[in-house]
Amino acid sequence: MFRQDAPVRGLHEASVGLVMENVNRVLASEQGCAEDRFDQIVGSSPALESVLAEVKRVAPTDSTVLVLGETGTGKELMARAIHNLSGRCGRPFVTLNCSAIPFDLLESELFGHEKGAFTGAVAQKIGRFEMADTGTLFLDEIGDLPLALQPKLLRVLQEQEFERLGSGKTHRINVRLVAATHRDLAQMVARNEFRSDLYYRLNVFPVVLPPLRERREDIAPLVSHFVELFARRMGKRIEHIPQTTMNAFIEYSWPGNVRELQNLIERAVIRSDNGVLPNPLPASPQNAVTLTVERSTLRDAEIALILQTLRATGGMVGGPRGAAARLGLKRTTLITKMKRLGIYQTVSARAPGLEFDTVQRL
């Protein structure tokens, strides 16, 4: 969020305040390096492990990284992980959400300004690029960057230099850029809504984060993580998560991804009584798939959910009314899960159509 500079007595006092702000950022970043590099990333699904492997591969370099994914998938957490795994760990990690700053203030926020550069510029201001010098700058929602500012960003990426607003002095910097967006930048380029040269400069190493509906194996550990987190903050004890509640979490499509899950768990902890976590999901009969069989393990629950959905769709896997769509999965993802869980199709001799069974694995 943009912070207005308060009137100061002189440029010296403003500079001291800005230096202290940078020092605090460095100290905070150093503290983060001392901790587990993936400490806030919960899950062990193949989809997530594949992403983490890519992060480990690119992090030690200084290459620009473009993190892609739906809203709420944890793009900033991945950007922090890239910084913490790099040689810049211990240096500043500075963030800016391009969609949260008004257009007329965004240039100043990125590049800074001199005192008197425009009406209201009562003191010198250091921009985010200068704050991130020798470290990493994370630009979230880069797809919302106005076209007028894109050439200036491209120049900084290519030349590692810029000028503050109201100054002719060129500042040299050493900054690694990690950008993120939930938008399809390639389509924006085709519609002339995003510069192609900037897109190619950003898209050096793309990291695509899977939505939560494509990593359902991670839902149970995420639920446990957030329950523990919020119970500790609120001084509550949650001793039991009903299986029906956990099944509902696993079944839900999570359009808001991990952020939605986090917020709903917080709501559930607030409403909890007698140490039992209630189900915070709203009842929605449309396209609902309900588990009717109690299972003892997450694997059994997943098998039961897929089998019941396949039977409800008459064996149709793909298509807008197929099992994959009802489960919020891609068709190929569901087929892969069926193979992994030993679910196969059999032709019924008693009635036309397909039936489904499972192969018991030792």
Phi, psi and omega in degrees: 000140183290133180250119179288136177288129176280152178302138181234164183283334182190168181297328182296315180295322178296318181296319179299317180297321180290322177298316179297324178297318178295319179300316180297322178296319180295316180298319179295322180292321178297322178296320179296328181291334181285345182264176177302132185294332179245033190295332182258004179258113187253131176137159179217023179291155177304322180297317180287319180299325178296319178294316181296326177296320177294321178297316179297329181289318187269336187304316183293346179274176174255015183292149175290138181240135176247112181267121184244142178168161179295164176300133176088009181272354177097038183293322179292324177299320178293322178297319177295321179296319177300316179297314184291337178269358184262173176289352178271001178301132186100346175262175184298140168240108188246137182240153174207127175266111186294337181275349185264355183248130176302149185305317185287351178251346187294320180298316178296322181294324180282313191250351181082174178210162176266159176301131180082008182295330177202170181301125181097352178277079187276351180207162175294143179229131176272132181276174184295325178298317180291322176299325185272005182307131184074359181239218185234137173248126178253114178257103179276151181052052181296337178294344178266004178291126182300147180303325183295333181267347185297322176298324179292321177294319179300319180296318179297319180294323183278319188255345184056044177208156182197172173237141172291155174298133179083012181224144175262001182279130179272130179254128176267137181225166176229092187232136170265135181254131168240123181244159181213152176198154172261359182272161174269097185294327180297318177292324177296322176297316180297330179268008181061032178259353180211138182292133181293322182294323176290321178301313181294328178288327179281327189273040179293312181221094180282140174238115185260119180271129181285145173292160184298329181292345178259005176221055185296338177299338183271354185294314181300310177295328176294318177300312180299320180297312183288326176298314179297319182297309185284328177297320179293318180296322185267359181068033180250161176243119174251109185257347185210131171247109181304145180299325178296324177292316179296319177299320179297320177298316183293326183282329187295148186277344176051066177297334178266004174060214188295327179297320178294317178300315180301314182293322180289325177294321176300316178298318182295321179295320178301319184273358185290146176226146174058029175075013181248131180277121178282165177274113183273356184288137177289144177289126181222105183288342184290124180054030181281143174236116188250131175283127181252357183243128177285132181236158187263341182230162178297322179297316179297319179296322180292319177299314181298320181296315181293316179299315181295322179292318178298319179292324180292333180262009179068028178087002181281120182271309183263184179089165183295338179250011182278176183296322181298318179294320180295326180273355181073030182241159168287152180302315181294325179294317179295318179299318178298318178297317180301318179295317182294323182272358178078028179268126181224161181265141175231146178274125183282133177276343183270331182211149179295156178108184183253142171243166184231145179216176179235151174266122179286125181252139179282000000 
